[in-house]
Amino acid sequence: MENKEFDLKAELKSIGMTQREFAKHIKKTTSTINRWAIGEVKIPQVVKLYIKAYKKNQFCDEFVVNMQK
């Protein structure tokens, strides 16, 4: 499995997206996302960076909401 250091399934779970939702979000097929998830095809670095940025943005959004309480 090529993508052992980056667990796409766990990453998607952490951002609250299914493979289908993520595929739609980044305009790829569900089949492509599944092939990345099972390690059949290497995950492009840009996708890893996108997920990292998405998670950071989610954290910032939650922080702002909590600060407003």
C-alpha positions as CSV (number, residue, x, y, z in Angstrom):
1,M,0.0,0.0,0.0
2,E,1.7,3.2,-1.2
3,N,-0.3,5.7,0.9
4,K,0.4,4.2,4.4
5,E,1.8,7.4,5.8
6,F,-1.4,9.3,4.7
7,D,-4.6,7.5,5.6
8,L,-7.1,9.0,3.3
9,K,-10.1,7.3,4.9
10,A,-9.1,8.6,8.3
11,E,-8.4,12.1,6.9
12,L,-11.9,12.2,5.3
13,K,-13.5,11.0,8.5
14,S,-11.7,13.7,10.4
15,I,-13.2,16.4,8.2
16,G,-16.6,14.8,8.1
17,M,-16.7,13.8,4.5
18,T,-17.5,10.6,2.8
19,Q,-15.4,9.5,-0.3
20,R,-18.4,10.4,-2.4
21,E,-18.7,13.9,-0.9
22,F,-15.0,14.5,-1.3
23,A,-15.1,13.4,-4.9
24,K,-17.8,15.8,-5.6
25,H,-16.1,18.5,-3.7
26,I,-12.8,18.2,-5.7
27,K,-14.6,17.3,-8.9
28,K,-13.2,13.8,-9.2
29,T,-14.9,10.5,-9.6
30,T,-15.7,8.3,-6.5
31,S,-13.8,5.6,-8.2
32,T,-10.6,7.8,-8.2
33,I,-11.0,8.6,-4.5
34,N,-11.6,4.9,-3.7
35,R,-8.4,4.0,-5.7
36,W,-6.4,6.5,-3.7
37,A,-8.0,5.3,-0.4
38,I,-7.0,1.6,-1.0
39,G,-3.5,2.5,-2.2
40,E,-4.1,1.4,-5.7
41,V,-3.1,4.8,-7.1
42,K,-0.8,7.3,-5.4
43,I,-2.6,10.3,-3.8
44,P,-1.4,13.5,-5.5
45,Q,0.5,15.8,-3.1
46,V,-1.9,18.6,-3.9
47,V,-4.8,16.6,-2.6
48,K,-2.9,16.0,0.7
49,L,-2.2,19.7,1.0
50,Y,-5.8,20.5,0.2
51,I,-7.1,18.3,3.0
52,K,-4.5,19.8,5.4
53,A,-5.6,23.3,4.5
54,Y,-9.3,22.3,4.8
55,K,-8.7,20.9,8.3
56,K,-6.9,24.1,9.3
57,N,-9.8,26.2,8.0
58,Q,-12.3,24.1,9.9
59,F,-10.2,24.6,13.1
60,C,-10.2,28.4,12.5
61,D,-13.9,28.5,11.8
62,E,-14.6,26.5,15.1
63,F,-12.2,28.8,17.0
64,V,-14.0,31.9,15.8
65,V,-17.4,30.5,16.7
66,N,-16.2,29.5,20.1
67,M,-14.7,33.0,20.7
68,Q,-18.1,34.6,19.8
69,K,-19.9,32.6,22.6
